[in-house]
Amino acid sequence: MMIKDNSSIHYIGCDDLDLDLFENQYIIPEGMAYNSYVIDDEKLTIMDTIDVRKSEEWQGKLREVLAGREPSYLVVQHLEPDHSANVAWVMQNFKNCQVVCSARAASMMCQFFDFDFSDRILQVKEGDKLELGKHNLTFYAAPMVHWPEVIVSYESTEKVLFSADGFGKFGALCNETDDWACEARRYYFNICGKYGSPVQTLLKKAATLDIQTICPLHGPILKENLGYYLGLYDTWSKYEPETKGVFIAYATLHGNTGKAAKELAEMLEAKGVKVAISDLSRADVAECVEDAFRYDRMVLAASTYDGGLMPLMKDFLGHLSDKTYQNRKVALVENGSWAPAAARIMRSTVETFKNVSIIDKVVTIKTTLNENTRNDLKELTNLLAE
């Protein structure tokens, strides 16, 4: 399959519909796509391989495109196993093929493969070019997007950016919908979210190029309205809110904190505020991280537990810390029957986040809502709706 009409670039990726957890932690109900490409030119070039789970299918697709010919290059943009599982197989089966990669990737190869092909590695750095015939690749360093060895490649004839993990998303291509942003956002903030500054550096490089197609290592090939995708990545990597609204994350013990969170959501919606709400006991934490970054305000509501904080809220705050949550407004709601401590503990973590303002008004519930605490929720609603 060509990536577009009249192209010389073949798509040889594979869908994985059987995998339930990506990186053994992210729920992927729509499966996952592992993307790989072949540039068909005088010097046949493979752009990355795929995960071992789909090796046999990928190898068959590659041989079909090669049609008995020998590839000259295998460009390894990213060494993570879901993209590099077939590197050694390529090198063993095509004796004249060279691996093209960064110096950092070259130094890491021996960690991944029990096969010494160090004499067949062509190391490239920022701005290096590789002539394939009619097609020409230029390489750009993209360290920490989201591993240190990453490079991206720009093909100038067809104006294609091979973007490694950038612009990827969860979901198999056979299950692709029009709503790219939903699963791309969850993918970005959980996979690349910690690395906003490196992504910004890469976007500045991309802005100097005439890009007509983006070929990521996960998700669909992007061919139209590229400004939309680039704009979202710019917003996300600057840690700027994408949507004006309030995300409410709650951890409830016997249901009373959850009831308070839901009443707060209703009060906010009555004032015209867009609200998303998640029960941390049942929600996918990756989606909660996504929503925390999507909205410009967040409410953390949690029960006190064993004199401390509900473990699910503690875990969620740890995820936000790991992904460098910042540039938001946060409100706190706590519950405790005799010694409420949740707000104090949540505050101690939120105060470590960069450029996050905490609303002074804290709603403290002692077991169940009453008239006074409902009035407190109304006051908090007004402050959040400002």
N, C-alpha and C positions, 0 to 999 in steps of 0.2 A: 504494500500500500504506500503510495506517495503521500508526502505530508501536505501537498496541494497540487492543483492541476499543473501539468507541464514541469513538474519538479524532478530533479535527479536525486532527491533525498528520500530514502525509503524509511517507513516506520516499521520496526520489527519488535516492538514491545509486546508484552503479554499482560492479560488480566488475571488476577488471583481472586477468585470468588470464595475460596475455602478458608482463607486466613481471617480469624476473628479479631486479633489484636495486632496492630502495627507497632513495631518496636516492643512487642509484648506488653503494651500498656494502653494504647489508644484504640478504642472501639471503632471498628470499621464495618458497619452493617452493609455497606454497598461495595465491599471488597476494596482492592487496591490495584492500581495500574503501575507496572514497572516499564518505563520507557527506554527504548534504545533505537538508534538510527544508523543507517548506512548511507554515506555519500558516494554515489556511483560516478566515478571519474577515472582518469588515467591511473591515479593512485587511489584505489578503493579504501575507504576509511570508515571504520566502525566507531560510532560515538557511544561509548559506555556499553556495559553488558547489563544483566539483570540479576534478580535473586535466584538462589539455588533451587527454590521451590518450582520454578518454571524453566529450568535449564534446558530440558529436553525439547520443549516447545520452541524456545528461543533459538537453540542451535539449528533446529529444522528450518525456521524462518530465515536465519542467516545463510545457510547453505543454499536455500532457494534463490535468494537475491544474488549471492555470489556466482551461482550457476557454474561452478567449477573453477572460478577464478580465485586468485590469491589476494587477500587484503594486504595493503602496504602498511597501514597504521591502525592501531586501536587507541583512541583518545580516552584516557581515564580522567574524567573531570572530578570524580568523587569516589573515594575508596570504601565508603560504607558498604557492608556486605550485600545490601539489596540492590546495589549497582555494580558490584565488582566480582560476583561469585564465579563468573565464567572467564575471567581474565587469564588464568593459568591454562584453561582449556584452549583458548584461542592461541596462546603462545605455543602450546604443544602441538596443535594441529596445523598451524600455518607458520612454517619455519622462517619465512622471510618477513614476517610482520614485526613491526616495532611498536612498543608502547610509547605513547606521548603523554607526558604528565608533568606536574610541577616537581621541583626538587624535593619538597616535603613529602609528596606522594612516593617518589622514588625511594626515599629513605625508609618509608613505612612498608614497602611492598613485602619484605621478608616476614613481617608480622602476619600477613594474610595468606601467603602461598608457600607451600613446601616445594618450590620449583624455582631454581635460580635462572632468571632471564635478565640479570642486571646489565649484561653486555648488549641488550637489545632495547634499552630504554633511551628515549630522546627527551631530555629535560627541557622544558620551556618556561619562560618567565614573561612578565608583563610586556605586552606589545610584540612578542615574537610572532612570526608568520610562518605558515606552512602551505606551500603551493601543491595543489592536488591535480592540477590540469586547468580546467575552466573554473574550478572552485578554489577559493583561498580562505584559510582559517587564520584568524588573529586571536591570540589568547590574552585573557585578562585575569589577573589574580583576584580571587574572592575569598580570602582567608576568613574563617569563622562564619561562613554562610553555608553550612553551620559547622563544618570541620575545618581544621587549619590548612589542609592540603588542597582545598577546592580551587579549581579554575573554571571559567566559563569561556565559551568559544563563539566567535562571530564569523559567519560565512558571508563574504561580501558580495558574491554574485547573486545569490537568491535573497540576500539581506535577512539571514536567519540568525537569531541568538539562541545558542544552546545554553540554557540557563542553569544547569545542574539542579539542585533542589529548589532554587528560586522559582516562584510562580507555580509551585506544585500544589496538589490538593489530595485529600482522601477520596477514595471511590474508584471503582473500575470504570473503564471507558464505556463498557457495554451498559452501564447503569447511569451514564452521564445525563444530567438535567441542565436546564437553562440557568439554574441558580448556582453559578460558579462560586460566588463569594462566600456562601455559607460554609462549605467544607474547606475552601481555601483559607478562610480566616481561622478556622479551628486548627488547620494544619500549620499555618504560619506561626500563630502565637505559642503553640505547643512545641513545634520543632525548631523554629528559627527565632522565636520571640525574644529570647535573651540577647540577640545579636543585632539590635537595631542600628547601631553605629556602623558595623561592617556592611549591612544591607544598604544604608544610605550611601556609603562609599561606592558600592556596586551600581546603585541607581545613577549616580553622577557620571560614572563611566558609560553606562547605557545611554544616557542623554546625548552623548557625542556621536552616537551611531544611528544610521538609518535602518531601523528595525521594522520589518514587515511581518515577521513571524517569530514567535517565541516557542521553542521546543524544550519543555521541562522534562525532568526525570520521573515525575509523577503527574497524573492528570492530563487534561486535554491539551492538544496543540492550539495555541492562541494565534488567530489570524486576523481578527477584526477588532476594531475599537480598542486598540492596545493602550490608548491613553487611560481608559477605565482601569485596567489592571495595574498599570504603572502608577496611577494616582492612588489606588488603594494601598499598594506597597509603600508608597511615600508616606501616607498617613499612618499606616501601621508601624513602620520602622522609626517614625518620629515619636511614637507613643502618644499620638494625638487621638482624642475620641473620634470615632467615626459617626456616632449617632447621639443626638441629644436625648437623654432618657436616664432611667434609674434601673440598675440591676440589683435585685434583692437576693442575697444568698443566705439561707438559714439552716441551722443545725438544731433540731428540736428533739427533746428527750421523750416527753409524753404527749406532745402535740400542741401544748399551749404557746410555745415560741413560734411554731409554724402558723398557728391561728393569728397571732399578732402580726406576723410578716404578711399574711394574706390580707388582713384588714388594712394594713399600711398600703399595700398595693392597690386596693380598691379606692382608698382615699386619694392616692396620687393620680390614678386614672380619672377620678371624678374631676380633677383639676386640669385634665388634658395632658398629663405627663405620660409619655411612653414608658411602659414598665415591662421588664422581664424578671421572672422569679424562679428560683430553683431550690429544691430540697436537697441539701448536700448528701443526705442519706441515700437518695435514689438516683440522683442525676449523674451523668457522665462528667467527671471533674474537668475533663478537657473542654467540654462545652461551657462549663462554668467559667473557666479561665478565658475562653473566647468572649463570653458576654461581659466579663469584668473589663476587658480591654475595649470592647465595642462601645460601651456607654460612658458618658462623662461623669456619672454619679453612681455610687454604690452604697448599699446598706448591708451591713453585716449583722445578722441577728443570731444569737447563740445562747444556749443554756449553759449555766455553770455545771461542771461535772467533776466530782472528786476534789472539790476545792479549786478546780482549775477550769479548763475550757473543753468543751465537747471535742473529742479527737478529730472528727470530720472537719470542723472549722479550723482546727490547728493545721491539719493537712492542707486544706485549701489555701490558707495564708502562706504556707510553705511553698506551694506551687506559684503563687503570685510573686513571692520574694525571688524565687529562682528565675522567673521570667521578667524581672525588673519592672514590676507594676509601678506606674508613675503618672503624674499630671492629671489627677482626678480629685473629686470631692467624695469623702466617705462619712457615713453616719453609722452609729452603733446602737444596737438594741440588745439588751441582756435580760436573762431570766435567772432567778435563784430564789429558792424558798426561804432560806435563812441567812445566807451570806453571799450575795451576788458578787461574782468576780470576773465574769466573762468580758465585760466591757474594758476593764482595766488591762486584762491580758491581751485582748485584741488591739487595744490602743498601743500597747508596747511594741507590737509588731508593725502596725500601720505607720507609726512614727518613724520607722526606719526606711519607709518608702520615699523616693525622691519626689519632691514637689506635690505632695498629697496633703490637702487641707482636711482636717477632721472637724465636723460640725460639733460645736460645743454642747449642744443639747443631746444628752444621752437618755434614752428611755429605759428605765429599769422596771421590770415586771417581777412581782413576787408571787410566783406560781401561776395565777390566772389574771386575765385582763379585768379591770374594773373601770369605773367612770373616770377616775383620776388618770390611769395609764392610757385610756383611750384619748383623753384630752392631751396627754403628752404625745401620743402618736399624731394627733391633729396638728400640734405645734411643730413637730418634726416634718410633717407633710408640707406645711407652709414654708419651712426653711429649705426643703429640698426642691420645692416648686419655684423658688425665686429665680 
